[in-house]
Amino acid sequence: MKKNNFIRTAKKNHIIFFFLAFFIIHIASCSLSPNSGIEDFYNFPNPFNSKETNTTYRVSIKSGEIINAKLEIYSTSGDLLESKDLTIDTADKKIATFIWAGLDKNGKYFPAGIYIAKVTVKDNLDSTFIEEFRTYIK
């Protein structure tokens, strides 16, 4: 009788163990942040020398069509320095670009340093995506 109880308990524990292991693996594989929907967001060249060349910001989304895309440039302390609308590609509405000369609102070059580029994209599927990265002026 004791042997049967031991086997039943062992089988129950074995099932519980596998269930917990599966659950832990499943939770570990899930992303805690929502899927952004942005396929690419970058600028090239990066870094760039604003006194010698421009840089092009490019964003693309995974699905839908971009209906509005806005680029914001921030200092590392969080101050908004520049805000521009990106141009939506007429041939492929999943892509938007903006060519930036590294000039402020008064036509002066931003000093060399690290800046934060943030893009906000709205698509025709009623979704809004936000992503940011560091951009460098040398």
N, C-alpha and C positions, 0 to 999 in steps of 0.2 A: 504493500500500500504506500509506504513512504517513497519507494522508487518511482511509482506512477506520479505522485505529487511533485517530486523533484523534476521529472521529465516535463510535465505540464508547465511548471513554473519556468523551467529553462526555455521552453518553446515560446512562452509569452514574453519573457525577457528578450529573447532573440528577435521576435517580431517588433517589439518596442524599440530595440536598438536600431534595427534597419529603418524603421519609420523615422526615428530621430535623425539618423545619418542622412537619409534622403532629404528631410526637411532642412537640415543645416546646409547641405550642398546646394539645394534650391535657393535658399535665402542668400547664400554667398554669391551665387551667379546673377542675382537680380541687381539692377542698378538702383541706387537710392535717389538719383536725380532723373527727371523725365528726359526722354529722348528729345534732343534739341531740334531736330529736323534740318539743321544746317549741315550741309555736306562739307563745304570748305569755307574758310574765312582767313585771308592772309593779305599781306601787301608785298610787292616786289618792286624794286629791290628793298631789302630790309637787312641791314641798316642802309640808309641813303643819306647823301649829302645834299641838303635842300638848296644849297647855293649852286650846285652843279647839275642836278637832275631832279625829276619828279618821281613820285612813287605811286603805284596803282593799287588801290584796295579792291579786292574781289571777294564776293560772297556768292555761294550757290546753295540751293536747297535740294533736299532729296525728292520731294514730291510737290505737286501743285505748281502754281505760278506766282512769282513775286508781284505784289501790287504796290508795295511801298517798302523802301529800304533807307535807313538813316544811319549815317556814320557820325560818331562823336569821338573827339580826341580829348583825353584827360591828362592832367599832370599826375605824377605818382602820388601827390597829396590829395587827389580827388577833385581838383578844380577843373570845370569844363572850359576847355580852351577853344574848341572848334566844333561846329555842328553842320553837317552837309547832307543833302539827299543824294543817294547813289542813282546812277542812270541804269535803268532796266534794259537788258539786251533785247532788242526787238525780234531777233531770230530765235533766241532761247530764253524764255521768260523765267527760267530757274536761276538766271545769273544777273547780278547787278555789279557795276563797277564805279569807281570814282578816282580821278587822277588828282593828286594833291601835291602842291608845290612846297609845302612846309611853311606857308605864310600865315600870319595871324590876320585878324580882321582889319588891321591898319596897314597891311602890305609888308610887314617886317618878318624876317625869317625867325622861326622858332630857334632857340639855342640848342646846341648839341645836348642830347640826353635821352632818357627813357620816357616814353609816353604810353598811355593805355588807349588802345583803339577798341571801341565798342560799337557793335552793329545791332540794330533792331530791325527785324524783317517781318513784314505782314504778308500773308499769302492769300490766295483766293479761296482757300479752304477754311477761312476764319481762324487761322492760327497765327500766333506771334512768337518769334524766336529771338533770343538775345544771346550774344556771345562776345567775348573780349579776349584780347591778347596784347602783348607788349610790342611796341614798334619803336625803332631806334633812329635817331637823327645823329649823324656824326659830323 
